[in-house]
Amino acid sequence: MTSTHNFDLSAVQHRRKRVVGASLVAPIMALLFTQSMWVIDGPAHLSIEWIGLALIVVCILGRTWCALYLGGKKKRQLVRHGPYSIVRNPLYLFSAIGAAGVGLCAGSLVIGAIFGAVCVGIFDLVIRKEEAYLAVQFGAPYVDYLTRVPRWLPDFGLWHDIDRLEAQPRLIVLTFRDALIFLAAFPVLELFEELQAAGYLPVWLYLP
């Protein structure tokens, strides 16, 4: 089992943020020259955009909800209640949902699937490193948690909670603020559409 010596969990998490951001640069740049095959302002296109916005809202609220429970405890206390009772990585799950929502805001189901899949793939690599660290840090209780609670797909039958939480308001606000970047993507994508409609950007690929 991996040793915790010289393992910096915070560094892994910061690196994860940089890698996710860098990995999404190419898909986002590709959107400059990609357009939904559905008629802009048509019912299909608008419906997909609204679903995307709904997923982004779910991401923002979900990540903030998780921060209420996690609150800086990840390296010193095993959190197994609330959202962490039904899935091991709810923060990453909500982030992947938000990424898929950003892609859907382009009016394309394919782009939404690509954005979500990229995030899941990157997060899965980070999660495996974190799990190795946490298994050493917390021992048998965490190994038991790994065997009972799924990594990605929530099992709502496992839900349990506690009566009182010790939250850190600063971390909750920071988590909420960071999640707003998903919402900021929407006006950028709308700008891309306007530039394409005005002929300033060529469209090379149409996707459903």
VMD Tcl script that draws the C-alpha trace (Angstrom):
set ca {
  {0.00 0.00 0.00}
  {1.25 3.50 -0.81}
  {3.06 5.35 1.99}
  {1.89 8.76 3.11}
  {5.49 10.00 3.28}
  {6.12 12.80 0.84}
  {2.49 12.61 -0.31}
  {0.86 16.01 -0.37}
  {-2.90 15.62 -0.82}
  {-3.39 19.37 -1.22}
  {-0.80 19.43 -4.01}
  {-2.62 16.61 -5.79}
  {-5.91 18.50 -5.53}
  {-4.38 21.76 -6.81}
  {-2.74 19.84 -9.66}
  {-6.11 18.28 -10.44}
  {-7.65 21.73 -10.84}
  {-4.89 22.78 -13.24}
  {-5.12 19.57 -15.27}
  {-8.91 19.78 -15.55}
  {-8.68 23.41 -16.66}
  {-5.98 22.63 -19.21}
  {-7.87 19.58 -20.51}
  {-10.99 21.64 -21.15}
  {-9.12 24.37 -23.04}
  {-9.06 22.36 -26.29}
  {-12.79 21.43 -26.20}
  {-13.72 25.02 -25.35}
  {-11.56 26.39 -28.16}
  {-13.13 23.84 -30.50}
  {-16.50 25.40 -29.68}
  {-15.35 28.52 -31.52}
  {-15.78 26.58 -34.75}
  {-18.44 24.05 -33.72}
  {-22.17 24.53 -33.63}
  {-25.20 22.55 -32.62}
  {-27.02 20.94 -35.54}
  {-30.29 22.13 -34.01}
  {-31.68 25.47 -35.14}
  {-30.51 28.20 -32.77}
  {-33.50 29.53 -30.82}
  {-35.39 26.41 -31.90}
  {-37.11 24.24 -29.26}
  {-34.52 21.43 -29.31}
  {-31.54 23.80 -28.99}
  {-33.16 25.86 -26.24}
  {-34.28 22.76 -24.33}
  {-30.73 21.39 -24.31}
  {-29.40 24.76 -23.12}
  {-31.93 24.89 -20.28}
  {-31.01 21.36 -19.22}
  {-27.37 22.46 -19.23}
  {-28.16 25.46 -17.02}
  {-30.13 23.22 -14.66}
  {-27.14 20.87 -14.34}
  {-24.85 23.83 -13.61}
  {-27.19 24.96 -10.82}
  {-27.18 21.38 -9.46}
  {-23.38 21.48 -9.56}
  {-23.13 24.79 -7.68}
  {-25.64 23.82 -5.00}
  {-24.30 20.28 -4.74}
  {-20.68 21.33 -4.26}
  {-21.74 23.89 -1.64}
  {-23.79 21.19 0.14}
  {-20.76 18.88 0.20}
  {-18.59 21.66 1.65}
  {-20.94 21.82 4.65}
  {-19.92 18.27 5.52}
  {-16.29 18.24 4.41}
  {-15.19 21.61 5.74}
  {-11.43 20.98 5.70}
  {-11.73 17.55 7.39}
  {-10.56 15.46 4.44}
  {-7.02 14.91 5.72}
  {-7.80 14.57 9.43}
  {-11.27 13.02 9.73}
  {-13.11 10.35 7.79}
  {-16.38 11.85 6.55}
  {-19.00 9.16 5.94}
  {-22.34 10.90 6.42}
  {-24.64 13.09 4.32}
  {-23.68 13.03 0.63}
  {-20.55 11.03 1.55}
  {-22.74 8.21 2.82}
  {-24.11 7.43 -0.65}
  {-21.08 8.13 -2.87}
  {-17.39 8.46 -2.02}
  {-16.66 11.49 -4.19}
  {-19.73 13.75 -4.33}
  {-17.65 16.90 -4.96}
  {-16.12 15.36 -8.06}
  {-19.49 13.96 -9.12}
  {-21.12 17.39 -8.95}
  {-18.18 18.92 -10.83}
  {-18.59 16.38 -13.64}
  {-22.30 17.20 -13.74}
  {-21.40 20.89 -14.02}
  {-18.94 20.19 -16.84}
  {-21.60 18.26 -18.73}
  {-23.95 21.17 -18.15}
  {-21.43 23.58 -19.67}
  {-21.22 21.41 -22.77}
  {-25.02 21.23 -23.03}
  {-25.17 25.03 -22.89}
  {-23.65 24.90 -26.38}
  {-26.93 23.28 -27.46}
  {-25.28 19.94 -28.20}
  {-25.80 16.59 -26.48}
  {-22.49 15.35 -27.88}
  {-20.51 18.27 -26.50}
  {-22.18 17.83 -23.12}
  {-21.19 14.14 -23.08}
  {-17.59 14.97 -24.07}
  {-17.18 17.61 -21.36}
  {-18.62 15.29 -18.71}
  {-16.50 12.32 -19.83}
  {-13.27 14.36 -19.82}
  {-13.89 15.42 -16.22}
  {-14.79 11.92 -15.07}
  {-11.66 10.51 -16.69}
  {-9.35 13.05 -15.07}
  {-11.05 12.92 -11.69}
  {-10.91 9.14 -11.65}
  {-7.11 9.24 -11.86}
  {-6.94 11.75 -9.01}
  {-9.43 9.79 -6.91}
  {-7.30 6.63 -7.08}
  {-4.30 8.53 -5.70}
  {-6.41 10.09 -2.96}
  {-7.89 6.72 -2.01}
  {-4.43 5.20 -1.65}
  {-3.46 8.06 0.67}
  {-6.66 7.90 2.71}
  {-6.47 4.10 3.08}
  {-3.10 4.53 4.79}
  {-4.24 7.57 6.76}
  {-7.42 6.01 8.21}
  {-6.75 2.28 7.89}
  {-9.47 -0.35 8.27}
  {-12.44 2.06 8.67}
  {-11.65 3.65 5.30}
  {-11.07 0.28 3.62}
  {-14.50 -0.77 4.89}
  {-15.93 2.48 3.51}
  {-14.36 1.71 0.12}
  {-16.03 -1.69 -0.01}
  {-19.50 -0.40 0.92}
  {-19.87 2.98 -0.79}
  {-19.60 3.39 -4.59}
  {-17.01 5.67 -6.15}
  {-19.21 7.40 -8.75}
  {-22.84 6.23 -8.85}
  {-24.76 7.11 -5.66}
  {-26.53 4.36 -3.74}
  {-29.36 6.26 -2.05}
  {-30.21 3.25 0.08}
  {-27.02 3.88 2.06}
  {-28.07 7.38 3.14}
  {-27.46 8.34 6.74}
  {-26.76 11.66 8.42}
  {-25.75 13.23 11.72}
  {-27.61 15.67 13.96}
  {-24.97 18.40 14.09}
  {-22.34 19.75 11.70}
  {-19.25 21.82 12.42}
  {-18.99 23.90 9.25}
  {-16.33 26.37 8.18}
  {-18.09 29.34 6.54}
  {-14.95 30.51 4.73}
  {-14.50 27.16 2.98}
  {-18.18 27.02 2.09}
  {-18.02 30.48 0.52}
  {-14.84 29.56 -1.36}
  {-16.44 26.37 -2.68}
  {-19.51 28.30 -3.81}
  {-17.34 30.96 -5.48}
  {-15.23 28.38 -7.30}
  {-18.36 26.61 -8.56}
  {-19.65 29.84 -10.11}
  {-17.05 29.44 -12.87}
  {-19.36 26.82 -14.38}
  {-22.12 29.43 -14.64}
  {-19.70 31.98 -16.11}
  {-19.23 29.66 -19.10}
  {-22.81 30.25 -20.28}
  {-22.43 33.88 -21.46}
  {-19.14 32.91 -23.14}
  {-20.89 30.21 -25.15}
  {-23.70 32.62 -26.01}
  {-21.05 35.05 -27.30}
  {-19.58 32.28 -29.48}
  {-23.04 31.67 -30.97}
  {-23.54 35.37 -31.68}
  {-20.16 35.63 -33.41}
  {-20.92 32.56 -35.50}
  {-24.36 33.89 -36.45}
  {-22.80 37.22 -37.48}
  {-20.23 35.43 -39.64}
  {-17.20 36.43 -37.59}
  {-16.44 32.80 -36.75}
  {-16.61 30.01 -39.36}
  {-18.51 26.85 -38.42}
  {-16.60 23.72 -39.38}
  {-18.60 21.07 -37.56}
  {-22.25 20.59 -36.64}
  {-23.06 18.20 -33.78}
  {-26.35 16.87 -32.44}
}
mol new
graphics top color blue
foreach p $ca { graphics top sphere $p radius 0.5 }
foreach p [lrange $ca 0 end-1] q [lrange $ca 1 end] { graphics top cylinder $p $q radius 0.2 }
display resetview
